[in-house]
Amino acid sequence: MPRLTPAPMRTSTKAAFLVALTVLAYLPAFRNGFIWDDDAWLMHNRTLEGLNGLYRLWFDLLALQQYYPITGTAFWIQYQLWGFHPFGYHAVNVALHTLNAVLFWLVLRKLGLRGSWFAAAVFALHPVMVESVAWVTEIKNLLSTAFFLGSVLAYLNFENLETRDLLRRGNWFVLSLLFFICALLSKSVTCSLPVVLAILIWWKRERIRPADFRPLLPYFLVGLPMGLLTAWLEVHHVGAAGAFFDLEFYQRCIVAGRAILFYFFKLVWPNDLTFIYPRWEVTSLWLLLVPAFVALCLLALWFLRKTIGKGPFAAAAFFIVTLGPILGFFNGYAFQFSFVADHWQYLSSLGVIALASAFPNVLSGVSRHVRNAALGFVLFVLALLTARQCFIYKSEDTVWRDALLKNPNCWLAHNNLGVNLMEGGSSGGAEEHFRAAVRLNSSFYQAENNLGEVLLARNQVEEAARHIDRSIEIKPTYARSHWNKALILAQRAKCDEAYEIVDQGLQQRPIYLAGVNAFAWLLATSPDERVRKPHGAEELARRCCEATRYANPRFLDTLAAAYANQNEFDRAAETASKAVDHAVRLGQATFACEITRRLELYKAGRAYLSFRR
């Protein structure tokens, strides 16, 4: 009796299996919270409020850190649906990453690669992608890649149709161009798409003709200005300027060469992945050997194209071209911390991972069961690594502790972990990390200020004043230090000088709400009757609460204290209860306990008096 050969899985079944694998690997991410700059895109983002905010996202270049209106709109829609509950945002990110894996599979299949599903699964389950998926802010990576792949897929359909079928070709071309524009409006790093399309055309054919570039002209005309706009905003709006960015051209070449190798090896061997990698020293001239080596490798792939095929060169060209905007030739704000980051290679990784489609063919000589077992083992290991990596992004605390474990000299991680500890009530641990940050970076004005704040909270006013003054000396325009200066003056009963600084601070845009709240807390709870002014504290605290839609537990806590010191104990208790709820939701258990102790005072008809929070 002849042996029956199992029928190949249908496309829909393969897609469903890919989706299931991806969601399963990312299950830990659904329980994660917000990290780092998520608050800038969400809690402190006034454009999320109403239709006026939506209008600004599209017609105000400076409404966000970058002009990414589709990304902003995605946040706007999600805020209307589930507010500040992180589960919804993480679910959307996982869904988008899953969509990207399916689109990647369809693109590779359209290109005729036999192992396309396996390559898509490697992309879906690779731990390097976790940073883009488990970090809410990086929805811009996920959205832009989805539109990028959609544009490529539509363009391939345009290319594959007969010339005489003008209507259908035109429809696919318009759809591709529309997707490209959407990709740019999600994140402009996708401006490399026309070059990518040229690479794919060259790979598919024996040669590329001048006529092949004519349809790509609109892509260049749209992509180039958007890329240049982003580069300009990064310097003049985001702040990618100063000593950290003053690199000579040869140093930028070194950064580019090292980054290309770094990203490649992280894809091949994803070990010691972390949020902030060490920032390289790029002053030695001998390091120019690194970009020279990269160039030689690319040249070797070119000359070997007739022996090993054009695929490796095309994949390498895709990889380098899509990395181009973040290789160091243009300033990026985060370059002051590190020249590389996992989320910067989310799109470009597709080039290297596409080569994984050849892996099933390499094993074609072995039995089907052995081959499937080997491929399954690779995917299983990647899925485990991805699930483990998701736990690193669970909270601010886990992110920064992991960064310091793998990069002990990361002054940013020391500072941000210190902030997290200070907000959690551990001033001793916070002070240790702030001092480390100042030691590692003597021009780090935020850490100087934060050290001053933690000392001020412990009533070490003289030393606090020295660090606050040092912060102002380094960065005279840093509003937070001036608000802390006002606190010090008020605590010394120099109220007129303090109010002068406060009045100036209230005129600035945007208003530094944490500074307003800190001053309001002093006015509400100071034991010194010369300083305590609960009515003024209520006015300032209410301003902070309105600006954050009554969702910030610290601002609500201050407002409750102001009510209590005006003998409005019922309102104080109600407001403090809301503060506890929000603190618990944000994972601030220690702070929630502090508020609860004050809540018991209010219920007993007693106010809270103490400058030290």
Buried (B, 14 or more C-beta within 10 A) or exposed (E): EEEEEEEEEEEEEBBEEBBEBBBEBBEBBBEBBBBBBBBEBBBBBBBBBEEEBBEBBBEEEEBBBBBBBBBBBBBBEBBEEEEBEBEBBBBBBBBBBBBBBBBBBBBBBBBEBEBBBBBBBBBBBBBBBBBBBBBBBBBBBBBBBBBBBBBBBBBBBBBEBEEEEEEEBEBBBEBBBBBBBBBBBBBBBBBBBBBBBBBBBBBBEEEBEEEBBEBBEBBBEBBEEBBEBBBEBBBEBBEBEEEBBEBEEBBBBBBBBBBBBBBBEBBEEBEEBBBBBBBBEBEEEEBBEBBEEBEEBBEBBEEEBEEEEBBBBBBBBBBBBBBBBBBBBBBBBBBBBBBBBBBBBBBBBBBBBBBBBBBBEEBEEEEEEEBEEBBEEBBEEBBEBBBBBBBBBBBBBBBBBBBBEBBEEBBBBBBBBBBBBBBBBBBEBBBBBBBBBBEBBEEBBBBBBBBBBBBBBBEBBEEBBEBBBBBBEBBEEBBBBBBBBBBBBBBBEBBEBBBEBBEEBBEEEEBBBBBBBBBBBBBBBBEBEEBBBBEBBBEBBBBBBEBBBBBBBBBBBBBBBBBBBBEBBEBBBBBBBBBBBBBBBBBBEEBBEBBBEBBEBBBEEEBBBEBEB
